[in-house]
Amino acid sequence: MNKIYKTKSGGPPTAADIYQALKSAPSPKKQITMSNNTVNDNRQQFEKELAALINKYSLENTSNTPDFLLAKYLTYCLSVFEATSLGREEWYGKSLSINPQP
């Protein structure tokens, strides 16, 4: 088993484990060829606009969760997917080249 997926208990990671890993792990966006500041600014703007969109359609009501927390969660989901994609490519010995447009 890859060391990335090991937890202190030896079992599958909990939501708290994933949250802590996201907070402490180096961001996969450092692999992107754009400057980190541009990527961070884009992520922050995306999260802000996503929160507004969630609010516009009142999608936060069914879970009684503030729109900005849902937006943060979905942004984390994208980060986890990026990390997973990079891990997959590393596993297969390939290089994942992501070249977002500014």
C-alpha positions in Angstrom: 0.0 0.0 0.0 1.3 3.5 -0.9 2.4 5.5 2.1 0.1 8.3 1.1 -2.9 6.3 2.0 -1.8 5.0 5.4 -3.4 6.3 8.5 -2.3 6.2 12.1 -4.9 3.5 12.8 -3.9 1.5 9.7 -7.4 1.7 8.3 -8.9 3.7 5.5 -8.6 7.5 5.9 -11.4 9.4 7.6 -12.8 12.7 6.5 -10.6 14.3 9.3 -7.5 12.5 7.9 -8.2 13.8 4.4 -8.8 17.4 5.7 -5.5 17.4 7.6 -3.7 15.9 4.6 -5.1 18.6 2.4 -4.1 21.4 4.8 -0.5 20.1 5.2 0.2 18.5 1.8 2.0 20.4 -0.9 -0.5 21.5 -3.5 -0.5 19.7 -6.8 -1.0 23.1 -8.5 2.7 23.6 -8.0 3.1 21.2 -10.9 1.2 23.6 -13.2 3.3 25.8 -15.5 1.4 29.0 -14.5 2.9 31.1 -11.7 1.6 29.9 -8.3 0.2 33.4 -7.5 -1.9 33.2 -10.7 -3.2 29.8 -9.8 -3.9 30.8 -6.2 -5.7 33.9 -7.4 -7.7 31.9 -9.8 -8.7 29.3 -7.1 -9.7 32.0 -4.7 -11.8 33.8 -7.4 -13.3 30.5 -8.5 -14.3 29.6 -4.9 -15.8 33.0 -4.4 -17.9 32.8 -7.6 -18.9 29.2 -6.8 -20.2 30.3 -3.4 -22.2 33.0 -5.1 -23.6 30.5 -7.6 -24.5 28.1 -4.9 -26.3 30.9 -3.1 -28.0 32.2 -6.2 -29.7 28.8 -6.6 -30.2 28.2 -2.8 -28.3 24.9 -3.1 -27.0 25.3 0.5 -30.5 25.0 1.9 -30.9 21.3 1.6 -27.8 20.6 3.7 -28.1 23.7 5.9 -24.4 24.4 5.2 -23.2 27.9 4.3 -22.5 28.4 0.6 -18.9 29.4 1.3 -18.2 26.1 3.1 -19.8 24.1 0.2 -17.6 26.1 -2.3 -14.5 25.3 -0.2 -15.5 21.6 -0.1 -15.9 21.5 -3.8 -12.6 23.3 -4.4 -10.9 20.7 -2.1 -12.5 18.0 -4.2 -10.8 19.5 -7.3 -7.5 19.5 -5.4 -7.9 15.9 -4.4 -8.7 14.9 -8.0 -5.6 16.8 -9.2 -3.5 15.0 -6.6 -5.1 11.7 -7.5 -4.4 12.3 -11.2 -0.8 13.2 -10.5 -0.4 10.1 -8.4 -1.9 7.9 -11.1 0.5 9.3 -13.7 3.4 8.9 -11.3 2.3 5.3 -10.7 2.4 4.6 -14.4 5.6 6.5 -14.9 4.1 9.2 -17.0 4.1 12.9 -16.7 0.8 14.7 -16.4 1.2 18.0 -18.2 -1.5 20.5 -17.3 -1.3 23.8 -19.1 -4.3 26.0 -18.0 -5.0 29.1 -19.9 -4.5 32.4 -17.9 
